[in-house]
Amino acid sequence: MSSPLDRRPGPSPHPPPSPDVAPRREARWVNPHGALPRVRWAVQLAYLAFLLLVAWQFVRFHAAVLGDAPVTVARPPAVEAFLPIAALVAAKRFFLTGYWDAVHPAGLTIFLAALATAFVARKAFCSWICPVGTISRALEWVGRRTIWRRRWPAVPRWLDLPLAGVKYLLLGFFLWTVVVAMPLEAIDGFLRAPFNLAADAKMLAFFAHPSAAVVAVLGGLVAISLVVKHAWCRYLCPYGALLGLASLLSPVSVRRDPDACNDCRACTRACPSEIPVHARLRVLSTECTGCMSCVAACTARDCLGVTRRGTRAWTPWVVPAAALGVMLGFWAIARATGFWEAAIPAEAYRFAYRLLGIG
């Protein structure tokens, strides 16, 4: 009879791994759209540099007009991008009569192009093109690295919602004043007035020689933007409010797959408007700027994407591509058809500047 000690153990049901075979580990998912914020910086800074060049060119034109010698410096049409009120007045006249504004044709082109971007790419104009949006983002970057070193605190919803309504009140004022209450005769008078012709020069004087009140207000906005994400864009910009309302008609939106979501909330933290993306199936808010920060920050595969109603997910790059394509398309068509540059002689500007005491 054999002893139990003489018995050889049978094969183990779970043999140890071979030393030559390393255990497999699932590779960490890397968001393929992580480059979106860097590309957005590049686009924003390129537009800002272009507008600074436009401003420098207009300063030269302005100085030449104020002199007595013949004006040999060309006026840059893109300076009219800083005249949204004049563009709104011209837009009403265009829709009523079909006549394009001859005084600030580029301003009307840019205004209608920005509205068109809201239809195809939500408020991507605000987050990818607008220079004020670029400055707001830069102030957020500075605030995050100097004041909020760990995590940017969110504005409470009970305060955020009423503050966001301020820009809609400002928009309502301008829409009532221009679209509702201003008759066509008054619009024609405004567009032909010397003040409208010299509006760009008045804007230059406003920033070149600011009053103490203007400096205090601008300084206050900068200080607030260091502690509140995109304060001007979120609470005070009527232009952004108009684009937000237009974006409600856009079929494009960010969509979240709840089955793929890991509830890390990185999307919500990345959103400049503090939209609770992690709790939405589709981001349809008028506050969505189409910046794609949420998609770039997502840590789960196939969780966030851009969709059109009833279709599968698209690449998020389609949003900035559509916005930039619309802006450049409007510019190209306007320039090719003669609706970009104003055919106004320099002497007319000189007369208007002197009449209004601009110097």
C-alpha positions in Angstrom: 0.0 0.0 0.0 1.5 3.3 -1.1 1.8 6.3 1.2 0.2 9.6 0.4 3.7 11.0 0.4 4.6 8.8 -2.5 1.9 10.1 -4.7 2.8 12.7 -7.3 0.6 15.7 -7.5 -1.5 16.0 -10.6 -1.5 18.9 -13.0 -2.8 22.2 -11.5 -6.0 23.5 -13.0 -4.4 27.0 -13.1 -0.8 26.6 -14.2 1.5 29.5 -13.6 2.3 31.7 -16.6 5.3 30.9 -18.7 8.2 33.2 -17.9 8.6 33.9 -21.6 5.1 35.2 -22.0 4.4 38.7 -20.5 0.9 39.3 -19.2 -1.3 41.3 -21.6 -2.5 44.8 -20.6 -5.1 46.7 -22.4 -3.5 49.9 -23.9 -4.8 53.1 -22.4 -7.1 54.9 -24.8 -5.7 58.1 -26.2 -8.2 60.7 -27.4 -7.5 61.1 -31.2 -9.0 64.7 -31.0 -6.6 65.9 -28.3 -4.9 68.3 -30.7 -8.1 70.4 -31.1 -7.2 72.9 -28.4 -3.7 73.5 -29.9 -5.2 74.0 -33.4 -7.8 76.3 -32.0 -5.0 78.4 -30.4 -3.3 78.6 -33.8 -6.4 79.7 -35.6 -7.4 82.2 -33.0 -3.9 83.7 -32.8 -3.8 83.9 -36.6 -7.0 85.8 -36.8 -5.9 88.1 -34.0 -2.6 88.8 -35.8 -4.6 89.5 -39.0 -6.9 92.0 -37.2 -3.9 93.7 -35.5 -2.5 94.2 -39.0 -5.8 95.6 -40.1 -5.8 98.0 -37.2 -2.3 99.1 -37.9 -3.2 99.7 -41.6 -6.3 101.7 -40.5 -4.2 103.8 -38.2 -2.0 104.8 -41.1 -5.0 105.5 -43.3 -6.6 107.6 -40.5 -3.4 109.6 -40.1 -3.2 110.2 -43.8 -6.8 111.4 -44.0 -6.2 113.8 -41.1 -3.4 115.4 -43.1 -3.5 117.8 -46.0 -1.6 115.7 -48.5 -3.2 113.3 -51.0 -4.0 110.0 -49.3 -1.9 107.2 -50.7 -2.7 104.6 -47.9 -5.5 102.2 -48.6 -8.3 101.8 -46.1 -8.6 98.1 -45.0 -12.2 96.9 -45.5 -11.9 94.4 -42.7 -11.9 97.2 -40.1 -15.6 97.2 -40.5 -15.8 94.0 -38.5 -15.7 96.3 -35.4 -18.9 98.0 -36.4 -21.7 95.4 -35.5 -24.4 98.1 -34.9 -23.9 99.7 -38.3 -24.0 96.1 -39.8 -27.2 95.4 -38.0 -28.8 98.5 -39.4 -27.5 97.7 -42.9 -28.8 94.1 -42.6 -32.3 95.4 -41.9 -32.2 97.7 -45.0 -30.8 94.8 -47.1 -33.7 92.5 -46.1 -36.3 95.2 -46.7 -34.9 96.6 -50.0 -32.3 94.2 -51.4 -29.7 96.9 -51.5 -26.2 96.2 -50.1 -24.6 98.8 -47.9 -22.3 100.9 -49.9 -20.7 102.6 -46.9 -19.6 99.6 -44.9 -20.1 96.6 -47.4 -17.4 94.5 -45.7 -19.1 95.0 -42.3 -22.4 93.6 -43.7 -20.6 90.7 -45.3 -18.9 89.8 -42.0 -22.1 90.1 -40.0 -24.1 87.9 -42.3 -21.2 85.4 -42.5 -21.1 85.2 -38.7 -24.8 84.4 -38.7 -24.4 81.8 -41.3 -21.7 80.1 -39.2 -24.2 79.7 -36.4 -26.5 77.8 -38.7 -23.8 75.3 -39.8 -21.4 75.2 -36.8 -23.3 76.7 -33.8 -21.3 79.5 -32.2 -17.9 78.4 -33.6 -17.4 82.0 -34.7 -17.1 83.0 -31.0 -14.6 80.3 -30.1 -12.5 80.1 -33.2 -12.6 83.5 -34.9 -13.7 86.4 -32.7 -10.7 88.3 -31.2 -12.6 89.1 -28.0 -13.1 85.3 -27.6 -9.3 84.9 -28.0 -8.6 87.5 -25.4 -11.1 85.9 -23.0 -9.4 82.5 -23.5 -6.0 84.1 -22.9 -7.3 85.6 -19.6 -8.7 82.3 -18.6 -5.3 80.7 -19.2 -3.6 83.4 -17.1 -6.1 83.0 -14.3 -5.8 79.2 -14.3 -2.0 79.4 -13.9 -1.8 82.3 -11.4 -5.0 82.3 -9.3 -6.6 78.9 -9.7 -3.6 76.6 -9.7 -5.6 73.5 -8.9 -9.1 73.7 -10.4 -11.2 76.6 -11.7 -14.3 76.9 -9.5 -17.6 76.8 -11.3 -20.1 79.7 -11.0 -23.2 78.4 -9.1 -26.1 77.7 -11.4 -28.4 79.9 -9.5 -26.1 82.8 -10.3 -24.9 81.7 -13.7 -28.3 81.6 -15.3 -29.5 85.2 -14.4 -26.1 86.6 -15.3 -26.2 84.8 -18.7 -29.5 86.6 -19.3 -27.9 90.0 -19.2 -26.5 89.7 -22.8 -30.0 88.7 -24.0 -31.4 91.9 -22.5 -28.7 93.9 -24.3 -29.5 92.1 -27.5 -33.2 92.8 -27.0 -32.5 96.5 -26.6 -30.6 96.6 -29.9 -33.1 94.5 -31.8 -36.0 96.6 -30.6 -34.2 99.9 -31.4 -33.0 98.9 -34.9 -35.2 96.0 -36.1 -38.5 97.0 -34.6 -38.6 100.7 -33.9 -36.3 102.2 -36.6 -38.2 102.9 -39.8 -36.7 102.6 -43.2 -36.4 106.4 -43.7 -34.4 106.6 -40.4 -32.2 103.7 -41.6 -31.4 105.5 -44.9 -30.6 108.7 -43.0 -28.3 106.9 -40.6 -26.4 105.0 -43.3 -25.8 108.2 -45.3 -24.9 110.4 -42.3 -21.3 111.5 -41.8 -21.3 109.8 -38.4 -21.8 106.4 -40.0 -19.0 107.1 -42.5 -16.6 108.0 -39.7 -17.8 105.3 -37.3 -14.5 103.4 -37.6 -12.5 106.5 -36.8 -14.7 107.1 -33.8 -14.1 103.6 -32.6 -10.3 104.1 -33.0 -10.5 107.3 -31.0 -12.5 105.5 -28.3 -9.7 103.0 -27.7 -6.7 105.3 -28.5 -7.8 108.0 -26.1 -10.0 106.3 -23.5 -11.6 108.2 -20.7 -11.1 107.3 -17.0 -14.5 105.6 -17.0 -13.6 103.5 -20.0 -10.3 102.4 -18.5 -12.0 101.5 -15.2 -14.7 99.4 -17.1 -12.1 97.6 -19.2 -9.9 97.0 -16.2 -12.9 95.6 -14.3 -13.7 93.2 -17.2 -10.1 92.0 -17.3 -10.1 91.4 -13.5 -13.4 89.6 -13.6 -12.2 87.4 -16.5 -9.3 86.2 -14.4 -11.6 84.7 -11.9 -14.7 83.9 -14.0 -14.3 81.9 -17.2 -15.0 84.0 -20.3 -17.0 86.5 -18.3 -17.6 88.9 -21.2 -18.6 86.2 -23.6 -20.9 84.4 -21.2 -22.7 87.4 -19.6 -22.4 90.6 -21.6 -21.8 90.0 -25.3 -25.0 90.8 -27.3 -23.3 89.6 -30.5 -22.8 86.2 -28.9 -26.4 86.2 -27.7 -27.6 86.7 -31.3 -25.4 83.9 -32.6 -26.6 81.7 -29.8 -30.2 82.2 -30.8 -29.4 81.5 -34.4 -27.5 78.3 -33.4 -30.9 76.8 -32.2 -31.6 76.2 -35.9 -28.4 74.4 -36.4 -28.7 70.6 -36.9 -25.2 70.1 -35.6 -24.5 69.4 -31.9 -22.3 67.5 -29.5 -23.8 64.1 -28.5 -22.9 61.9 -25.5 -23.3 58.1 -25.5 -24.3 57.3 -21.9 -23.3 53.7 -22.3 -19.7 54.7 -23.1 -19.5 57.5 -20.5 -17.3 56.8 -17.4 -18.7 59.9 -15.6 -15.2 61.5 -15.2 -16.8 64.9 -15.9 -13.7 66.1 -17.8 -16.0 67.4 -20.5 -17.9 69.7 -18.1 -14.6 71.0 -16.5 -13.3 71.8 -20.0 -16.4 73.7 -21.2 -15.7 77.4 -21.2 -19.4 78.0 -20.6 -19.6 75.4 -17.8 -22.4 73.5 -19.6 -22.9 70.2 -17.7 -22.0 68.1 -20.7 -21.6 64.9 -18.6 -25.4 65.1 -17.9 -26.7 65.8 -21.4 -27.5 63.4 -24.2 -27.1 66.3 -26.7 -25.6 69.7 -26.1 -28.3 72.1 -27.5 -27.7 75.1 -25.2 -27.4 78.5 -26.8 -24.3 78.9 -24.6 -22.4 76.2 -26.6 -19.6 77.9 -28.5 -18.6 74.9 -30.7 -15.1 75.1 -29.3 -14.9 71.2 -29.1 -13.1 71.5 -25.8 -15.4 68.8 -24.3 -14.7 66.4 -27.1 -11.0 66.9 -26.8 -11.0 66.4 -23.0 -13.2 63.2 -23.1 -11.4 60.2 -21.5 -13.8 57.5 -22.8 -13.8 55.9 -26.3 -16.7 56.8 -28.5 -18.4 58.8 -25.8 -18.6 62.3 -27.2 -19.0 63.2 -30.9 -20.5 65.6 -33.3 -23.8 64.6 -34.9 -26.4 65.9 -37.2 -30.0 64.9 -36.4 -30.6 61.3 -37.4 -27.1 60.5 -38.5 -24.1 58.8 -37.0 -21.2 60.7 -35.3 -19.0 62.9 -37.4 -15.4 64.0 -36.7 -15.4 67.1 -34.5 -13.1 68.8 -36.9 -16.1 69.4 -39.1 -17.2 72.2 -36.8 -14.2 74.6 -37.1 -13.8 73.6 -40.8 -17.4 74.6 -41.5 -17.1 77.9 -39.6 -13.8 78.9 -41.3 -15.1 77.7 -44.7 -18.3 79.9 -44.4 -16.3 83.0 -43.4 -13.8 82.6 -46.2 -16.5 81.7 -48.6 -18.5 84.9 -47.9 -15.3 87.0 -48.2 -14.3 85.4 -51.5 -17.8 85.9 -53.0 -18.1 89.5 -51.7 -14.7 90.4 -53.1 -15.3 88.8 -56.4 -18.7 90.5 -56.9 -17.6 94.0 -55.7 -19.4 93.8 -52.3 -16.3 94.0 -50.1 -14.6 97.3 -50.6 -16.4 100.7 -50.4 -16.0 102.9 -53.4 -15.7 106.1 -51.3 -13.0 108.7 -52.1 -10.6 109.7 -49.4 -11.8 113.2 -49.5 -15.2 112.1 -48.3 -13.6 110.6 -45.2 -11.6 113.7 -44.7 -14.7 115.8 -44.8 -16.5 113.6 -42.3 -13.6 113.4 -39.9 -13.2 117.2 -39.9 -17.0 117.7 -39.6 -17.1 115.5 -36.5 -13.9 116.9 -35.0 -12.0 113.7 -35.2 -8.3 114.2 -34.7 
